Amino acid sequence: MKKISIKGARIEKGMTQKEVGNVMGVTPETISNWERNITSPSAIQLMRLCEIYGVELADIFLDKELA
């Protein structure tokens, strides 16, 4: 799989920010902020996102500050 953003992974999974927020226990605004690189998920949250989206951590494209 080529590199994908966390937003792209969510869209490919067919989920809304609200749905992901509900599963993650955060607000849709938090998901939006992660997707726009305003804030960053913790390592544990990022691993959970990968589980939800069905992607490997190595497949996620991270902003330079996160990598």
C-alpha positions in Angstrom: 0.0 0.0 0.0 1.2 3.5 -0.8 1.5 6.1 1.9 -1.9 7.6 3.0 -2.8 10.4 5.3 -5.0 9.8 8.3 -7.8 11.7 6.6 -7.4 9.6 3.4 -7.5 6.4 5.5 -10.7 7.6 7.2 -12.3 8.4 3.9 -11.3 5.1 2.3 -12.8 3.3 5.3 -16.1 5.3 4.7 -16.3 6.8 8.1 -17.1 10.3 9.2 -15.1 12.3 11.7 -18.0 12.0 14.1 -18.0 8.2 13.8 -14.2 8.0 14.4 -14.5 10.4 17.3 -17.1 8.2 18.9 -15.0 5.1 18.6 -11.9 7.0 19.8 -13.7 8.8 22.6 -12.8 12.3 21.3 -14.7 15.0 19.5 -15.1 15.3 15.8 -13.2 18.6 16.1 -10.2 16.6 17.5 -10.2 14.3 14.5 -10.4 17.4 12.3 -7.4 19.0 14.0 -5.4 15.8 13.6 -6.2 15.6 10.0 -5.2 19.2 9.4 -2.0 18.9 11.4 -3.2 21.5 14.0 -2.7 19.0 16.8 -1.3 15.5 16.8 -2.7 12.2 18.1 -0.6 10.5 20.7 1.3 7.4 19.7 -1.4 5.2 21.3 -4.2 7.2 19.5 -2.3 6.9 16.2 -2.0 3.1 16.7 -5.7 2.9 17.4 -6.6 4.9 14.3 -4.6 2.4 12.3 -6.6 -0.4 13.8 -9.9 1.3 13.0 -8.9 2.1 9.5 -7.3 -1.3 8.8 -3.9 0.1 7.8 -0.4 -0.5 9.0 1.4 2.3 10.9 4.1 2.2 8.2 1.4 3.1 5.6 0.4 6.3 7.3 2.0 9.5 5.9 3.0 11.7 8.8 3.8 15.3 8.9 7.5 16.0 9.3 7.0 17.0 13.0 5.4 13.6 13.8 7.7 11.3 11.8 
